[in-house]
Amino acid sequence: MSKSKKDKLRADAKYYFWDTSYIWKFYVDQLVRRCVPHDEFHSILTFYHSHSYGGHFRENKTTHKVLENGLYWLFILKNAYHFYKSCEKCQRNGNITYKDQMSLTNILVGEIFMFGVSIL
């Protein structure tokens, strides 16, 4: 390896630590997330996108849910995007457009009590 690659590796290594069988990553915002191996991320994306907790949201929301729960892998946003694009239910339904929204209706307001009016 060249000297610059070794220096880069040393600089990046200070954000990671290894505990028993997991690798953890420190973040600038004082969070610690578990690094997920390559063979586990598909089942994680399935849970956070398709199961009852998921809700079939787009890639940004799915990625946010994964990161909120303390998991991390290198190409998380790219993998979530490809997972979303391969989800048959999401592609069939599509996004909600302006035409799909309900029309607005006026609310009639009536006064029940009329104060200051005397009836003789």
N, C-alpha and C positions, 0 to 999 in steps of 0.2 A: 504494500500500500504506500501511496505517496504521503509525504509529511502533512499536506493539507487535509487529506482524508482522515489521517490519524487524529489530527487536531479536532476535526469536525466530530468524529466519533467520541472523543473524550468530552467535548462540549455537550453533546446530546446525551451522553450516559449519565450525567449528573441529575437528570430529571427522572430517571428510572431506578427502581430497586426491586430486588427479587426476594420474595418471602415464601418459603416452602415450595409450593408448586405453581405459584402465580407471579407474574411480573406486574408491577404497579407503576403508574406514571404520576408525577407531581405536576400540577398546573400552576400558572401564575396566580389564579384566583384562590389559591390555597386548597384546592380540591385534589383528591387522590382517586384515580380511576384504575380499574383492573383492565389490563391488556388482554384481549380475547384472541385465542389462536385462530388461524385461518379456517379451520374446519368447523368452528362453532358459530360463526357469524350468521350463517343462513338461518339456523334455527332461532337465533335471537331476533333477527329481522322479521321472521314469520310471526313470532309472538307479539312484537311491538307494532306490527302493521296489520296482521290478519285476524288475530284472535280477539276475544271480547275486550281486552284492554286496548287493542290497536285502533280500530275504527276506520281503517283504510285511508289514512291521511297521506299527504304527499311526502316526498323525501325529506324536506326540511323538518317537518313536525315529527316524523318517525325518528330522525337522527337526534332531535332534541330530547325525545323520550328516552332513547338509549343512553345518551350522555347524562341525563338527569338521574338515571339509576346506577351510575357509577361504572359504566362499561366503555371501552374504547378499543378501536383498532385503526390501522393506518389509513385506509381508504374508506372510511365510514360513510361519507356523503356520497361518494361515487357508487358504492355498493347499494346504498339505500335507493339511489336513483334508478339503478338497473333493476332492483327488486320491485320498485313501484311500476316501472314500465313493463315488467313481465307479469304483473298481477292482472289476471283476466277480468276480475270483477271491477277493478278500478278503470280499466280501459273500456269496458262495456258501458259503464255508467257515465263516465266523463265528469267534467266539472259543472257546478251550478252556474248558469249564466244569468244575465239580466232578465231574459225572457222567462226564466223559470221562477222568478220571485213573484210573490203574491202582490197584487195591486194594493195601493194604499186607499183606505176609506176614511171619510171624515167621521169624527165622533161628535154626536149631538149632545150639547150640554144644556141642561135645563135647571132652573133654580127651583128648589123644593120649598124653601122658606123665603118669604119676602118680608124683610124687616123695614120698619118705618112706614108701612102702609096701613092706614086705619080704615076699617070697613064700618060704616054707620048704617 
